[in-house]
Amino acid sequence: MTAARQPSWRDDKRSANDRGYTWAWRQARDRYLRAHPLCEYCESRGDVTAATVVDHRIPHRGDQKLFWDETNWAACCKPCHDGDKQRLERSGRVIGCDEHGNPLDPSDPWFSN
């Protein structure tokens, strides 16, 4: 028996505009990136990278309240958005370590005593 696959945004065949990524979103995204110019995921590893994407920390799945909640937004670079963030959503684990070699995932066994 196999586990059911989580639905992905890739399964949604509607246009980006129909999913809420409208002119108003682009204006809000640009404003957010001006205020938060660095990738949060890279910063957590001690790297400095320009943010080019505004990610929804918790996938909104069409919930407009969550979609527009700026506390749910994260500035990130395209590689982190398309790699690290997608991996986190699939596995529930944060991959990598900080500049001191400590794991980024607080649930990592390294943190248990």
BELRAJO-V604191 format. One record per residue. N is the residue number from 1. RES is the residue in one small letter. PHI is phi in radians with two decimals (* if undefined). Layout:
N & RES & PHI
N & RES & PHI
This chain:
1 & m & *
2 & t & -1.83
3 & a & -1.27
4 & a & -1.19
5 & r & -1.34
6 & q & -1.15
7 & p & -1.09
8 & s & -2.05
9 & w & -1.05
10 & r & -1.15
11 & d & -1.35
12 & d & -1.49
13 & k & -1.51
14 & r & -1.21
15 & s & -1.20
16 & a & -1.00
17 & n & -1.06
18 & d & -1.21
19 & r & -1.50
20 & g & 1.94
21 & y & -1.52
22 & t & -1.68
23 & w & -1.03
24 & a & -1.08
25 & w & -1.12
26 & r & -1.06
27 & q & -1.14
28 & a & -1.15
29 & r & -1.08
30 & d & -1.09
31 & r & -1.09
32 & y & -1.12
33 & l & -1.18
34 & r & -1.13
35 & a & -1.40
36 & h & -2.31
37 & p & -1.36
38 & l & -1.93
39 & c & -1.20
40 & e & -1.14
41 & y & -1.22
42 & c & -1.12
43 & e & -1.02
44 & s & -1.14
45 & r & -1.70
46 & g & 1.52
47 & d & -1.72
48 & v & -2.05
49 & t & -2.44
50 & a & -1.15
51 & a & -1.44
52 & t & -2.23
53 & v & -2.30
54 & v & -1.83
55 & d & -1.71
56 & h & -1.62
57 & r & -0.96
58 & i & -1.78
59 & p & -0.95
60 & h & -1.39
61 & r & 0.81
62 & g & 1.60
63 & d & -1.27
64 & q & -1.14
65 & k & -1.11
66 & l & -1.20
67 & f & -1.01
68 & w & -1.63
69 & d & -1.34
70 & e & -1.12
71 & t & -1.24
72 & n & -1.67
73 & w & -1.67
74 & a & -2.42
75 & a & -1.40
76 & c & -2.63
77 & c & -1.48
78 & k & -1.07
79 & p & -1.06
80 & c & -1.19
81 & h & -1.08
82 & d & -1.49
83 & g & -2.01
84 & d & -1.00
85 & k & -1.15
86 & q & -1.14
87 & r & -1.11
88 & l & -1.08
89 & e & -1.14
90 & r & -1.35
91 & s & -1.77
92 & g & 1.39
93 & r & -2.02
94 & v & -1.59
95 & i & -1.62
96 & g & 1.89
97 & c & -2.49
98 & d & -1.43
99 & e & -1.15
100 & h & -1.72
101 & g & 1.55
102 & n & -1.43
103 & p & -1.03
104 & l & -1.39
105 & d & -1.40
106 & p & -1.12
107 & s & -1.58
108 & d & -1.08
109 & p & -0.99
110 & w & -0.99
111 & f & -1.42
112 & s & -1.45
113 & n & -1.99
